[in-house]
Amino acid sequence: MGKIKLKLVRRTADTLLKKGIGFTDAFERNKQILGNTMPSKKIRNQIAGLLAKIKKHQINQLNKL
């Protein structure tokens, strides 16, 4: 069950992506962008990781075209 994410994490990540914030495929950079705005470190890290995964997927899709 390691890849299951909470709905809160997925919903928040989608909202942040729609806002147009410049997230990258690097977890550490995303973590810095989120900063102390998240309610806890665990949630911040989960969101940063999911955003990195989404960005990597987008980059791979663009490379295939």
PyMOL Python script that loads the backbone (N, CA, C, O; Angstrom):
from pymol import cmd

cmd.read_pdbstr("""\
ATOM      1  N   MET A   1       0.808  -1.202   0.000  1.00  0.00           N
ATOM      2  CA  MET A   1       0.000   0.000   0.000  1.00  0.00           C
ATOM      3  C   MET A   1       0.849   1.264   0.000  1.00  0.00           C
ATOM      4  O   MET A   1       0.371   2.319   0.416  1.00  0.00           O
ATOM      5  N   GLY A   2       2.043   1.190  -0.436  1.00  0.00           N
ATOM      6  CA  GLY A   2       2.934   2.331  -0.375  1.00  0.00           C
ATOM      7  C   GLY A   2       2.590   3.454  -1.328  1.00  0.00           C
ATOM      8  O   GLY A   2       2.971   4.594  -1.063  1.00  0.00           O
ATOM      9  N   LYS A   3       1.894   3.200  -2.418  1.00  0.00           N
ATOM     10  CA  LYS A   3       1.647   4.235  -3.413  1.00  0.00           C
ATOM     11  C   LYS A   3       0.280   4.889  -3.275  1.00  0.00           C
ATOM     12  O   LYS A   3      -0.068   5.752  -4.081  1.00  0.00           O
ATOM     13  N   ILE A   4      -0.493   4.505  -2.288  1.00  0.00           N
ATOM     14  CA  ILE A   4      -1.810   5.088  -2.096  1.00  0.00           C
ATOM     15  C   ILE A   4      -1.659   6.440  -1.410  1.00  0.00           C
ATOM     16  O   ILE A   4      -1.031   6.528  -0.355  1.00  0.00           O
ATOM     17  N   LYS A   5      -2.222   7.489  -1.990  1.00  0.00           N
ATOM     18  CA  LYS A   5      -2.164   8.826  -1.422  1.00  0.00           C
ATOM     19  C   LYS A   5      -3.545   9.221  -0.904  1.00  0.00           C
ATOM     20  O   LYS A   5      -4.567   8.775  -1.427  1.00  0.00           O
ATOM     21  N   LEU A   6      -3.562  10.046   0.109  1.00  0.00           N
ATOM     22  CA  LEU A   6      -4.813  10.554   0.640  1.00  0.00           C
ATOM     23  C   LEU A   6      -5.486  11.467  -0.384  1.00  0.00           C
ATOM     24  O   LEU A   6      -4.814  12.094  -1.203  1.00  0.00           O
ATOM     25  N   LYS A   7      -6.807  11.535  -0.334  1.00  0.00           N
ATOM     26  CA  LYS A   7      -7.534  12.440  -1.227  1.00  0.00           C
ATOM     27  C   LYS A   7      -7.113  13.881  -0.987  1.00  0.00           C
ATOM     28  O   LYS A   7      -7.038  14.680  -1.920  1.00  0.00           O
ATOM     29  N   LEU A   8      -6.837  14.206   0.272  1.00  0.00           N
ATOM     30  CA  LEU A   8      -6.403  15.557   0.607  1.00  0.00           C
ATOM     31  C   LEU A   8      -5.124  15.919  -0.129  1.00  0.00           C
ATOM     32  O   LEU A   8      -4.994  17.031  -0.640  1.00  0.00           O
ATOM     33  N   VAL A   9      -4.183  14.994  -0.187  1.00  0.00           N
ATOM     34  CA  VAL A   9      -2.900  15.248  -0.846  1.00  0.00           C
ATOM     35  C   VAL A   9      -3.111  15.434  -2.341  1.00  0.00           C
ATOM     36  O   VAL A   9      -2.579  16.378  -2.925  1.00  0.00           O
ATOM     37  N   ARG A  10      -3.873  14.555  -2.965  1.00  0.00           N
ATOM     38  CA  ARG A  10      -4.123  14.659  -4.409  1.00  0.00           C
ATOM     39  C   ARG A  10      -4.891  15.937  -4.758  1.00  0.00           C
ATOM     40  O   ARG A  10      -4.556  16.619  -5.726  1.00  0.00           O
ATOM     41  N   ARG A  11      -5.913  16.256  -3.973  1.00  0.00           N
ATOM     42  CA  ARG A  11      -6.719  17.443  -4.227  1.00  0.00           C
ATOM     43  C   ARG A  11      -5.876  18.713  -4.092  1.00  0.00           C
ATOM     44  O   ARG A  11      -5.973  19.620  -4.919  1.00  0.00           O
ATOM     45  N   THR A  12      -5.057  18.772  -3.057  1.00  0.00           N
ATOM     46  CA  THR A  12      -4.207  19.938  -2.838  1.00  0.00           C
ATOM     47  C   THR A  12      -3.179  20.083  -3.951  1.00  0.00           C
ATOM     48  O   THR A  12      -2.934  21.192  -4.425  1.00  0.00           O
ATOM     49  N   ALA A  13      -2.576  18.975  -4.374  1.00  0.00           N
ATOM     50  CA  ALA A  13      -1.597  19.015  -5.456  1.00  0.00           C
ATOM     51  C   ALA A  13      -2.249  19.516  -6.751  1.00  0.00           C
ATOM     52  O   ALA A  13      -1.664  20.339  -7.455  1.00  0.00           O
ATOM     53  N   ASP A  14      -3.437  19.034  -7.064  1.00  0.00           N
ATOM     54  CA  ASP A  14      -4.139  19.493  -8.263  1.00  0.00           C
ATOM     55  C   ASP A  14      -4.436  20.983  -8.191  1.00  0.00           C
ATOM     56  O   ASP A  14      -4.275  21.700  -9.179  1.00  0.00           O
ATOM     57  N   THR A  15      -4.868  21.452  -7.026  1.00  0.00           N
ATOM     58  CA  THR A  15      -5.173  22.872  -6.845  1.00  0.00           C
ATOM     59  C   THR A  15      -3.922  23.720  -7.030  1.00  0.00           C
ATOM     60  O   THR A  15      -3.966  24.762  -7.684  1.00  0.00           O
ATOM     61  N   LEU A  16      -2.817  23.278  -6.459  1.00  0.00           N
ATOM     62  CA  LEU A  16      -1.568  24.033  -6.583  1.00  0.00           C
ATOM     63  C   LEU A  16      -1.076  24.071  -8.022  1.00  0.00           C
ATOM     64  O   LEU A  16      -0.558  25.095  -8.468  1.00  0.00           O
ATOM     65  N   LEU A  17      -1.228  22.973  -8.754  1.00  0.00           N
ATOM     66  CA  LEU A  17      -0.820  22.953 -10.158  1.00  0.00           C
ATOM     67  C   LEU A  17      -1.672  23.896 -10.995  1.00  0.00           C
ATOM     68  O   LEU A  17      -1.163  24.553 -11.904  1.00  0.00           O
ATOM     69  N   LYS A  18      -2.962  23.967 -10.695  1.00  0.00           N
ATOM     70  CA  LYS A  18      -3.858  24.847 -11.456  1.00  0.00           C
ATOM     71  C   LYS A  18      -3.561  26.318 -11.198  1.00  0.00           C
ATOM     72  O   LYS A  18      -3.866  27.166 -12.037  1.00  0.00           O
ATOM     73  N   LYS A  19      -2.963  26.635 -10.036  1.00  0.00           N
ATOM     74  CA  LYS A  19      -2.610  28.014  -9.727  1.00  0.00           C
ATOM     75  C   LYS A  19      -1.429  28.505 -10.553  1.00  0.00           C
ATOM     76  O   LYS A  19      -1.202  29.711 -10.656  1.00  0.00           O
ATOM     77  N   GLY A  20      -0.679  27.584 -11.141  1.00  0.00           N
ATOM     78  CA  GLY A  20       0.424  27.975 -12.002  1.00  0.00           C
ATOM     79  C   GLY A  20       1.737  28.206 -11.276  1.00  0.00           C
ATOM     80  O   GLY A  20       2.628  28.879 -11.796  1.00  0.00           O
ATOM     81  N   ILE A  21       1.860  27.656 -10.089  1.00  0.00           N
ATOM     82  CA  ILE A  21       3.113  27.789  -9.343  1.00  0.00           C
ATOM     83  C   ILE A  21       4.167  26.939 -10.041  1.00  0.00           C
ATOM     84  O   ILE A  21       3.867  25.842 -10.512  1.00  0.00           O
ATOM     85  N   GLY A  22       5.388  27.432 -10.111  1.00  0.00           N
ATOM     86  CA  GLY A  22       6.453  26.776 -10.874  1.00  0.00           C
ATOM     87  C   GLY A  22       7.087  25.590 -10.173  1.00  0.00           C
ATOM     88  O   GLY A  22       8.227  25.684  -9.718  1.00  0.00           O
ATOM     89  N   PHE A  23       6.384  24.492 -10.078  1.00  0.00           N
ATOM     90  CA  PHE A  23       6.944  23.287  -9.483  1.00  0.00           C
ATOM     91  C   PHE A  23       7.806  22.560 -10.508  1.00  0.00           C
ATOM     92  O   PHE A  23       7.615  22.706 -11.716  1.00  0.00           O
ATOM     93  N   THR A  24       8.764  21.771 -10.006  1.00  0.00           N
ATOM     94  CA  THR A  24       9.677  21.043 -10.876  1.00  0.00           C
ATOM     95  C   THR A  24       9.576  19.550 -10.579  1.00  0.00           C
ATOM     96  O   THR A  24       8.756  19.114  -9.772  1.00  0.00           O
ATOM     97  N   ASP A  25      10.431  18.776 -11.252  1.00  0.00           N
ATOM     98  CA  ASP A  25      10.446  17.334 -11.001  1.00  0.00           C
ATOM     99  C   ASP A  25      11.400  16.966  -9.868  1.00  0.00           C
ATOM    100  O   ASP A  25      11.678  15.788  -9.646  1.00  0.00           O
ATOM    101  N   ALA A  26      11.905  17.978  -9.149  1.00  0.00           N
ATOM    102  CA  ALA A  26      12.815  17.749  -8.023  1.00  0.00           C
ATOM    103  C   ALA A  26      12.052  17.898  -6.702  1.00  0.00           C
ATOM    104  O   ALA A  26      11.469  18.944  -6.416  1.00  0.00           O
ATOM    105  N   PHE A  27      12.072  16.834  -5.916  1.00  0.00           N
ATOM    106  CA  PHE A  27      11.356  16.818  -4.638  1.00  0.00           C
ATOM    107  C   PHE A  27      11.829  17.936  -3.712  1.00  0.00           C
ATOM    108  O   PHE A  27      11.006  18.647  -3.135  1.00  0.00           O
ATOM    109  N   GLU A  28      13.132  18.097  -3.566  1.00  0.00           N
ATOM    110  CA  GLU A  28      13.677  19.093  -2.641  1.00  0.00           C
ATOM    111  C   GLU A  28      13.254  20.511  -3.031  1.00  0.00           C
ATOM    112  O   GLU A  28      12.936  21.325  -2.164  1.00  0.00           O
ATOM    113  N   ARG A  29      13.251  20.801  -4.310  1.00  0.00           N
ATOM    114  CA  ARG A  29      12.841  22.140  -4.783  1.00  0.00           C
ATOM    115  C   ARG A  29      11.358  22.372  -4.489  1.00  0.00           C
ATOM    116  O   ARG A  29      10.980  23.455  -4.043  1.00  0.00           O
ATOM    117  N   ASN A  30      10.515  21.363  -4.736  1.00  0.00           N
ATOM    118  CA  ASN A  30       9.090  21.488  -4.453  1.00  0.00           C
ATOM    119  C   ASN A  30       8.853  21.693  -2.960  1.00  0.00           C
ATOM    120  O   ASN A  30       7.968  22.448  -2.558  1.00  0.00           O
ATOM    121  N   LYS A  31       9.653  21.014  -2.147  1.00  0.00           N
ATOM    122  CA  LYS A  31       9.535  21.139  -0.702  1.00  0.00           C
ATOM    123  C   LYS A  31       9.857  22.571  -0.268  1.00  0.00           C
ATOM    124  O   LYS A  31       9.199  23.118   0.616  1.00  0.00           O
ATOM    125  N   GLN A  32      10.869  23.171  -0.891  1.00  0.00           N
ATOM    126  CA  GLN A  32      11.225  24.549  -0.577  1.00  0.00           C
ATOM    127  C   GLN A  32      10.131  25.521  -1.023  1.00  0.00           C
ATOM    128  O   GLN A  32       9.840  26.495  -0.328  1.00  0.00           O
ATOM    129  N   ILE A  33       9.532  25.255  -2.174  1.00  0.00           N
ATOM    130  CA  ILE A  33       8.470  26.131  -2.677  1.00  0.00           C
ATOM    131  C   ILE A  33       7.275  26.107  -1.719  1.00  0.00           C
ATOM    132  O   ILE A  33       6.688  27.150  -1.430  1.00  0.00           O
ATOM    133  N   LEU A  34       6.920  24.925  -1.233  1.00  0.00           N
ATOM    134  CA  LEU A  34       5.794  24.810  -0.309  1.00  0.00           C
ATOM    135  C   LEU A  34       6.113  25.442   1.039  1.00  0.00           C
ATOM    136  O   LEU A  34       5.231  26.007   1.687  1.00  0.00           O
ATOM    137  N   GLY A  35       7.358  25.351   1.459  1.00  0.00           N
ATOM    138  CA  GLY A  35       7.798  26.002   2.693  1.00  0.00           C
ATOM    139  C   GLY A  35       7.002  25.597   3.913  1.00  0.00           C
ATOM    140  O   GLY A  35       6.719  24.418   4.125  1.00  0.00           O
ATOM    141  N   ASN A  36       6.645  26.583   4.711  1.00  0.00           N
ATOM    142  CA  ASN A  36       5.908  26.329   5.955  1.00  0.00           C
ATOM    143  C   ASN A  36       4.412  26.568   5.802  1.00  0.00           C
ATOM    144  O   ASN A  36       3.718  26.772   6.798  1.00  0.00           O
ATOM    145  N   THR A  37       3.904  26.545   4.571  1.00  0.00           N
ATOM    146  CA  THR A  37       2.492  26.830   4.356  1.00  0.00           C
ATOM    147  C   THR A  37       1.592  25.625   4.620  1.00  0.00           C
ATOM    148  O   THR A  37       0.373  25.769   4.713  1.00  0.00           O
ATOM    149  N   MET A  38       2.180  24.451   4.740  1.00  0.00           N
ATOM    150  CA  MET A  38       1.409  23.227   4.953  1.00  0.00           C
ATOM    151  C   MET A  38       1.199  22.992   6.448  1.00  0.00           C
ATOM    152  O   MET A  38       1.991  23.457   7.268  1.00  0.00           O
ATOM    153  N   PRO A  39       0.128  22.267   6.806  1.00  0.00           N
ATOM    154  CA  PRO A  39      -0.166  22.043   8.224  1.00  0.00           C
ATOM    155  C   PRO A  39       0.863  21.175   8.946  1.00  0.00           C
ATOM    156  O   PRO A  39       1.026  21.302  10.160  1.00  0.00           O
ATOM    157  N   SER A  40       1.558  20.298   8.225  1.00  0.00           N
ATOM    158  CA  SER A  40       2.562  19.452   8.869  1.00  0.00           C
ATOM    159  C   SER A  40       3.646  19.092   7.865  1.00  0.00           C
ATOM    160  O   SER A  40       3.458  19.214   6.655  1.00  0.00           O
ATOM    161  N   LYS A  41       4.785  18.645   8.388  1.00  0.00           N
ATOM    162  CA  LYS A  41       5.886  18.258   7.510  1.00  0.00           C
ATOM    163  C   LYS A  41       5.515  17.043   6.682  1.00  0.00           C
ATOM    164  O   LYS A  41       5.885  16.954   5.512  1.00  0.00           O
ATOM    165  N   LYS A  42       4.795  16.112   7.271  1.00  0.00           N
ATOM    166  CA  LYS A  42       4.430  14.885   6.561  1.00  0.00           C
ATOM    167  C   LYS A  42       3.559  15.198   5.348  1.00  0.00           C
ATOM    168  O   LYS A  42       3.802  14.681   4.258  1.00  0.00           O
ATOM    169  N   ILE A  43       2.556  16.035   5.532  1.00  0.00           N
ATOM    170  CA  ILE A  43       1.666  16.415   4.423  1.00  0.00           C
ATOM    171  C   ILE A  43       2.457  17.179   3.368  1.00  0.00           C
ATOM    172  O   ILE A  43       2.292  16.937   2.172  1.00  0.00           O
ATOM    173  N   ARG A  44       3.324  18.109   3.807  1.00  0.00           N
ATOM    174  CA  ARG A  44       4.142  18.888   2.863  1.00  0.00           C
ATOM    175  C   ARG A  44       5.007  17.971   2.010  1.00  0.00           C
ATOM    176  O   ARG A  44       5.110  18.154   0.798  1.00  0.00           O
ATOM    177  N   ASN A  45       5.631  16.981   2.652  1.00  0.00           N
ATOM    178  CA  ASN A  45       6.500  16.065   1.925  1.00  0.00           C
ATOM    179  C   ASN A  45       5.712  15.191   0.965  1.00  0.00           C
ATOM    180  O   ASN A  45       6.180  14.905  -0.138  1.00  0.00           O
ATOM    181  N   GLN A  46       4.526  14.763   1.366  1.00  0.00           N
ATOM    182  CA  GLN A  46       3.693  13.947   0.480  1.00  0.00           C
ATOM    183  C   GLN A  46       3.262  14.741  -0.740  1.00  0.00           C
ATOM    184  O   GLN A  46       3.282  14.224  -1.857  1.00  0.00           O
ATOM    185  N   ILE A  47       2.873  15.994  -0.537  1.00  0.00           N
ATOM    186  CA  ILE A  47       2.452  16.844  -1.654  1.00  0.00           C
ATOM    187  C   ILE A  47       3.632  17.139  -2.572  1.00  0.00           C
ATOM    188  O   ILE A  47       3.492  17.095  -3.794  1.00  0.00           O
ATOM    189  N   ALA A  48       4.791  17.440  -1.996  1.00  0.00           N
ATOM    190  CA  ALA A  48       5.985  17.724  -2.799  1.00  0.00           C
ATOM    191  C   ALA A  48       6.377  16.503  -3.621  1.00  0.00           C
ATOM    192  O   ALA A  48       6.758  16.641  -4.784  1.00  0.00           O
ATOM    193  N   GLY A  49       6.292  15.316  -3.039  1.00  0.00           N
ATOM    194  CA  GLY A  49       6.616  14.089  -3.757  1.00  0.00           C
ATOM    195  C   GLY A  49       5.646  13.810  -4.877  1.00  0.00           C
ATOM    196  O   GLY A  49       6.049  13.407  -5.968  1.00  0.00           O
ATOM    197  N   LEU A  50       4.360  14.022  -4.616  1.00  0.00           N
ATOM    198  CA  LEU A  50       3.353  13.797  -5.651  1.00  0.00           C
ATOM    199  C   LEU A  50       3.524  14.794  -6.797  1.00  0.00           C
ATOM    200  O   LEU A  50       3.382  14.430  -7.964  1.00  0.00           O
ATOM    201  N   LEU A  51       3.827  16.043  -6.469  1.00  0.00           N
ATOM    202  CA  LEU A  51       4.054  17.044  -7.512  1.00  0.00           C
ATOM    203  C   LEU A  51       5.267  16.686  -8.363  1.00  0.00           C
ATOM    204  O   LEU A  51       5.244  16.868  -9.581  1.00  0.00           O
ATOM    205  N   ALA A  52       6.321  16.180  -7.739  1.00  0.00           N
ATOM    206  CA  ALA A  52       7.507  15.753  -8.489  1.00  0.00           C
ATOM    207  C   ALA A  52       7.153  14.598  -9.413  1.00  0.00           C
ATOM    208  O   ALA A  52       7.605  14.557 -10.557  1.00  0.00           O
ATOM    209  N   LYS A  53       6.356  13.668  -8.932  1.00  0.00           N
ATOM    210  CA  LYS A  53       5.941  12.524  -9.742  1.00  0.00           C
ATOM    211  C   LYS A  53       5.101  12.976 -10.939  1.00  0.00           C
ATOM    212  O   LYS A  53       5.293  12.490 -12.053  1.00  0.00           O
ATOM    213  N   ILE A  54       4.183  13.896 -10.710  1.00  0.00           N
ATOM    214  CA  ILE A  54       3.334  14.409 -11.789  1.00  0.00           C
ATOM    215  C   ILE A  54       4.181  15.127 -12.838  1.00  0.00           C
ATOM    216  O   ILE A  54       3.990  14.928 -14.037  1.00  0.00           O
ATOM    217  N   LYS A  55       5.122  15.966 -12.382  1.00  0.00           N
ATOM    218  CA  LYS A  55       5.983  16.704 -13.319  1.00  0.00           C
ATOM    219  C   LYS A  55       6.860  15.758 -14.138  1.00  0.00           C
ATOM    220  O   LYS A  55       7.041  15.969 -15.337  1.00  0.00           O
ATOM    221  N   LYS A  56       7.409  14.715 -13.502  1.00  0.00           N
ATOM    222  CA  LYS A  56       8.212  13.737 -14.235  1.00  0.00           C
ATOM    223  C   LYS A  56       7.371  13.046 -15.296  1.00  0.00           C
ATOM    224  O   LYS A  56       7.837  12.802 -16.409  1.00  0.00           O
ATOM    225  N   HIS A  57       6.129  12.734 -14.945  1.00  0.00           N
ATOM    226  CA  HIS A  57       5.226  12.088 -15.893  1.00  0.00           C
ATOM    227  C   HIS A  57       4.947  13.018 -17.071  1.00  0.00           C
ATOM    228  O   HIS A  57       4.929  12.573 -18.218  1.00  0.00           O
ATOM    229  N   GLN A  58       4.726  14.315 -16.799  1.00  0.00           N
ATOM    230  CA  GLN A  58       4.474  15.279 -17.863  1.00  0.00           C
ATOM    231  C   GLN A  58       5.687  15.410 -18.777  1.00  0.00           C
ATOM    232  O   GLN A  58       5.537  15.484 -19.996  1.00  0.00           O
ATOM    233  N   ILE A  59       6.881  15.438 -18.203  1.00  0.00           N
ATOM    234  CA  ILE A  59       8.091  15.547 -19.001  1.00  0.00           C
ATOM    235  C   ILE A  59       8.276  14.327 -19.893  1.00  0.00           C
ATOM    236  O   ILE A  59       8.643  14.455 -21.061  1.00  0.00           O
ATOM    237  N   ASN A  60       8.020  13.139 -19.338  1.00  0.00           N
ATOM    238  CA  ASN A  60       8.126  11.918 -20.125  1.00  0.00           C
ATOM    239  C   ASN A  60       7.123  11.898 -21.270  1.00  0.00           C
ATOM    240  O   ASN A  60       7.443  11.428 -22.361  1.00  0.00           O
ATOM    241  N   GLN A  61       5.930  12.396 -21.041  1.00  0.00           N
ATOM    242  CA  GLN A  61       4.909  12.452 -22.089  1.00  0.00           C
ATOM    243  C   GLN A  61       5.335  13.397 -23.201  1.00  0.00           C
ATOM    244  O   GLN A  61       5.115  13.107 -24.377  1.00  0.00           O
ATOM    245  N   LEU A  62       5.944  14.527 -22.841  1.00  0.00           N
ATOM    246  CA  LEU A  62       6.410  15.474 -23.856  1.00  0.00           C
ATOM    247  C   LEU A  62       7.567  14.906 -24.671  1.00  0.00           C
ATOM    248  O   LEU A  62       7.673  15.159 -25.871  1.00  0.00           O
ATOM    249  N   ASN A  63       8.432  14.139 -24.015  1.00  0.00           N
ATOM    250  CA  ASN A  63       9.569  13.537 -24.721  1.00  0.00           C
ATOM    251  C   ASN A  63       9.138  12.470 -25.696  1.00  0.00           C
ATOM    252  O   ASN A  63       9.811  12.249 -26.703  1.00  0.00           O
ATOM    253  N   LYS A  64       8.026  11.798 -25.422  1.00  0.00           N
ATOM    254  CA  LYS A  64       7.538  10.756 -26.317  1.00  0.00           C
ATOM    255  C   LYS A  64       6.960  11.323 -27.600  1.00  0.00           C
ATOM    256  O   LYS A  64       6.900  10.636 -28.619  1.00  0.00           O
ATOM    257  N   LEU A  65       6.528  12.601 -27.547  1.00  0.00           N
ATOM    258  CA  LEU A  65       5.943  13.232 -28.740  1.00  0.00           C
ATOM    259  C   LEU A  65       6.977  13.661 -29.666  1.00  0.00           C
ATOM    260  O   LEU A  65       6.669  14.212 -30.723  1.00  0.00           O
TER     261      LEU A  65
END
""", "prot")
cmd.dss("prot")
cmd.show_as("cartoon", "prot")
cmd.util.cbc("prot")
cmd.orient("prot")
